[in-house]
């Protein structure tokens, strides 16, 4: 009888080892310092009370409530208690925002965070009425795309 070899899943994520990982954190804590300093303080306060995990090169805190996710540099905050598929998609999406911060540094606030917050909080009725996907906004589709590319994972059911 011949036994089949079980293949170990290939880690397709980017910059998770060695010098690439070092550069990732170096850029996040220099060029991306304004974003990471604020979110790092929030993370340190919340991690005592809520469940946390490392996801690729980021740190996720799960907070109960009826909301979605928020990424500020290396630190991601996601609603706890949601369905597994939703949580998976949101982790990947928010990790895409982490990569945007890596690229944009202090410009992240203007190019991504502000438009995203406005789109999320003030255009929900418009999106629902006109059947417009949340991911239609440039920075949200960009976050999905880069989240998939940089995490090496797939999203499912995203329109």
C-alpha positions in Angstrom: 0.0 0.0 0.0 1.4 3.4 -1.0 0.7 6.3 1.3 -0.1 9.7 -0.2 2.1 12.5 1.0 0.2 15.3 2.6 1.4 18.6 1.4 1.9 21.3 3.9 0.1 24.5 2.9 2.4 27.0 1.2 2.7 30.3 3.0 2.1 32.8 0.2 2.2 35.9 2.4 4.8 38.5 1.8 7.4 39.8 4.2 6.8 37.4 7.0 10.4 36.3 7.5 14.0 37.6 7.7 15.1 40.9 6.3 11.8 41.5 4.5 9.9 41.3 7.8 12.5 43.6 9.4 12.0 46.2 6.6 8.2 45.9 6.9 8.3 46.8 10.6 11.0 49.4 10.1 8.9 51.3 7.5 5.7 50.9 9.6 7.5 52.5 12.7 9.2 55.3 10.8 7.2 56.3 7.7 4.0 55.0 9.3 4.7 56.2 12.8 1.9 58.7 13.1 -0.7 56.1 12.4 1.0 53.3 14.3 1.7 55.4 17.4 -2.0 56.2 17.9 -3.3 52.7 17.1 -0.5 51.1 19.2 -1.7 52.9 22.3 -5.3 51.9 21.6 -4.1 48.3 21.1 -2.2 48.2 24.4 -5.2 49.5 26.3 -7.7 47.1 24.7 -5.6 43.9 24.6 -6.0 43.5 28.4 -9.8 43.3 28.0 -10.3 41.7 24.6 -9.1 38.7 22.6 -6.2 39.4 20.3 -4.2 37.5 17.7 -1.3 38.0 15.3 -2.3 37.9 11.7 0.6 38.0 9.3 2.5 41.1 10.3 -0.4 42.8 12.1 -2.1 42.5 15.5 -5.9 42.0 15.6 -8.1 42.9 18.6 -11.6 41.5 18.6 -14.2 43.8 20.2 -17.9 42.9 20.7 -20.5 45.1 18.9 -22.5 45.5 15.8 -19.8 47.1 13.6 -17.1 46.0 11.1 -13.4 46.5 11.2 -10.8 49.3 11.5 -7.2 49.2 10.5 -4.7 51.8 11.6 -1.3 50.6 10.5 -0.2 47.4 12.2 -3.2 47.3 14.5 -6.5 46.0 13.4 -9.7 46.1 15.4 -12.6 43.8 14.3 -16.1 43.1 15.6 -16.1 39.9 17.6 -18.7 37.1 17.3 -19.4 37.3 13.6 -19.5 34.4 11.2 -16.2 32.7 10.3 -16.4 33.7 6.6 -17.1 37.3 7.5 -14.2 37.4 9.9 -11.9 35.8 7.4 -12.8 38.3 4.7 -12.6 41.2 7.1 -9.1 40.2 8.3 -7.8 40.1 4.8 -9.5 43.4 3.9 -8.1 45.2 7.0 -4.7 43.7 6.3 -4.9 45.4 2.9 -5.3 48.7 4.8 -2.2 47.8 6.8 -0.3 47.5 3.5 -1.7 50.8 2.3 -0.3 52.4 5.5 3.0 50.9 4.7 3.0 52.7 1.4 1.4 55.9 2.3 2.7 56.6 5.8 1.3 59.8 7.2 -0.7 60.3 4.0 -2.8 57.3 5.0 -5.1 59.6 7.0 -6.0 61.7 4.0 -5.9 59.1 1.2 -7.5 56.1 2.9 -8.7 56.6 6.5 -10.9 59.8 6.0 -12.5 58.7 2.7 -13.1 55.2 4.2 -14.7 56.6 7.3 -17.0 58.9 5.4 -18.0 56.2 2.9 -18.7 53.8 5.8 -20.6 56.1 8.1 -22.4 58.6 5.8 -23.1 56.7 2.6 -24.7 53.5 4.0 -28.2 54.5 3.0 -27.0 55.6 -0.5 -25.2 52.2 -1.0 -28.3 50.3 0.1 -30.7 52.3 -2.0 -28.6 52.1 -5.1 -27.2 48.6 -4.6 -23.6 49.8 -4.5 -21.0 47.6 -2.9 -19.1 48.9 0.0 -16.0 47.9 -1.9 -16.8 50.2 -4.8 -14.8 53.0 -3.2 -11.2 53.1 -4.5 -9.5 52.6 -1.2 -11.8 49.7 -0.2 -11.3 47.7 -3.4 -7.6 48.5 -3.2 -7.6 47.1 0.4 -9.2 43.9 -0.8 -6.8 43.5 -3.6 -3.7 44.1 -1.5 -5.1 42.1 1.4 -5.4 39.0 -0.8 -2.0 39.6 -2.4 0.0 40.3 0.7 -1.7 37.8 3.0 -1.7 35.0 0.5 -5.3 34.2 1.4 -8.5 34.3 -0.5 -11.7 36.1 0.2 -15.1 34.6 -0.6 -18.4 36.2 -1.4 -17.1 39.7 -1.9 -19.1 41.7 -4.5 
